[in-house]
Amino acid sequence: MGWWLDIDLLRRGAPGRVTMNPVTAVVLIVAGAALLLSAEPDRPPPARRLAQGLAALVVLVGGARLGAYLSAWNVPLDGLLFPARVAAVGSRLAQLAALNFVLTGLALALLRLEGRRVHAVLQTLLLGSGLTTLAALLGHLYGADMLHGPMALNTSLAFLALTTGALFARPDEGLVALLRGDTPAGALVRRLLPAVVLIPVVLGWLRLLGQKAGLYETEGGSALFVVTTIVALAGLTWWSARSIERADARRREVEGALRGSEGRFRTLAASANDAIVSADAAGLITYFNPAAERIFEYGASELEGRPITMLMPDRYHDAHLAGLARYLATGEAHVIGRTVELTGRKKDGSEFPVELSLASWREGARQVFTGILRDITDRKQAEDTLRRYAAQLEAANSELDAFAYSVSHDLRAPLRSIDGFSRAVLDDCGDQLDETGRAHFGRIRDAARRMAGLIDDLLNLSRLTRAPMKRESVSLSAIAAAVASEFCRSGPGRAAEWVIAPGLLADGDPRLLRVALENLLENALKYSRSQPQPRIEFGRSLANGSQAYYVRDNGAGFDMAYRDKLFKPFQRLHPAGEFEGSGVGLATVARVIRRHGGRIWAEGEVGRGATFYFTLAPDQTPQP
């Protein structure tokens, strides 16, 4: 653009400097295009071929100009573009620029070729170009024509950018790989290289300024330059040595901690009851603890360095290898970080169930896998036994249901006959019986009705035990209020004072929880009706170290010595003549509460009332 628009500053880069030849500018653009096309390793073949063609053009131009300098044969390259303007300012393609074109062009042509020797040649070419460019830049800095010759300042800067870009196009090789590495050598190079370059440059520039100012002669300036360079580099060396010493001390400390950690791991692994097995990225076993020897019946020496697939049935080998390859390629894990049940294989070929917990981490550049395996043969056998028992229990329950239905049907018929014929005798022959005879027949009818009630209670208790549960959020306060309202409408609860705490929620089966509350509230009402002012309370409080619901009354109470009988069927603490009932209600409540994962207990005192507490499963009793 500087030549096209005739702008001198763009041609020179700075006032008073050598001008860049227009051919040099064009070839630099060609080299930059070749670098862009070669920078990405996955370029399509046409783009790579074009990049190599452009690199060859750069080498051709540089070689032609070098040949002209070294022989009498002159190729008129300098005046190919803008000949009149070039002739006016005397711009030429410099020797160093021509040499750099040859070095850089060859490097660009080799940039995407593979091979150890190719990489070595590539690094040599680029470093040679870089050193040549550095010499030209120092020549401009110090005003030394012998170093930069006719190479322009902006040409030198362009070559510096081009060489640096080509070096970083292969970041995993050579000097750039060393600079980017996280090794101690990489850290040392990053620390020293800028100082090694800048310190002599700055000291040389200061020496030159002092000599021009007449502070010392050439010999003295040289001696001063050498001394200051030695002092600066010696200080830099001492500082680097101290840094390496501190880093080495930290490394030794870390290695000691690592050895201690590894020792503790091996001690724990050696005493563990579960198998602990480690493998590398190739799936080869690297560690096999004593428990693994016992479980798999292999010795550690037999398996170290052998495939981990030896510990699994043949039918799982392909799936294991595919999963390992997928994880190493993409990091997608299906088993790592989870506990899964698999099948293991012992040395004799027998298979057994195992529970595996697998972890993975990196040790430097190595991928390591460690699994903890537990033989769950006994657990599986216990689960099978439990399933058999559950099936047997289900069958027994079905038989019990059928038996209960049969018994209730067979017992109800004679009971109806007893009650019916007793009533017929009283109706038809009652005037022939005396008072004692009619009383006997009345007691027969009462006993038959009580027997029918007991049968109904037994059937209800049996159904509650096996009825399916449907959990949902339930308002116990609403259920208690509804039950109390029904008691008040039917008569017995009208005189009682009902105190029901609002907002009590639970997670459970609403039908079963209603049955439990009906029995508890009816029980409280029945045993407190003899009081002048019955009081029945439902709420929630802290009892026995946990939050519990309660139903409290001020009725007859009970003797705590007999509290273990409260929740057993047909166990009564009061005579039937004093308080009616079959003794099944509290047993029904207890079964409902146990099915919800809770517990129930009671506290009372004779003549002072009773309190029945119950809880539900802790994670199933949400409160607002």
Secondary structure, 3 states (H helix, E strand, C coil): CHHHHCCHHHHHCCCCCCCCCHHHHHHHHHHHHHHHHHHCCCCCHHHHHHHHHHHHHHHHHHHHHHHHHHCCCCCCCCCCCCHHHHHHHCCCCCHHHHHHHHHHHHHHHHCCCCCHHHHHHHHHHHHHHHHHHHHHHHHHHHCCHHHHCCCCHHHHHHHHHHHHHHHHCCCCCHHHHHHHCCCHHHHHHHHHHHHHHHHHHHHHHHHHHHHHCCCCCHHHHHHHHHHHHHHHHHHHHHHHHHHHHHHHHHHHHHHHHHHHHHHHHHHHHHHCCCEEEEEECCCEEEEECHHHHHHHCCCHHHHCCCEHHHHCCHHHHHHHHHHHHHHHHHCCCCCCCCEEEEEEECCCCCEEEEEEEEEEEEECCEEEEEEEEEECHHHHHHHHHHHHHHHHHHHHHHHHHHHHHHHHHHHHHHHHHHHHHHHHHHHHHHHHCCHHHHHHHHHHHHHHHHHHHHHHHHHHHHHHHHCCCCCEEEEHHHHHHHHHHHHHHHCCCCCCEEEECCCCEEEECHHHHHHHHHHHHHHHHHHHCCCCCCEEEEEEEEECCEEEEEEEECCCCCCHHHHHHCCCCCCCCCCCCCCCCCCCHHHHHHHHHHHCCCCEEEEEECCCEEEEEECCCHHHCCCC
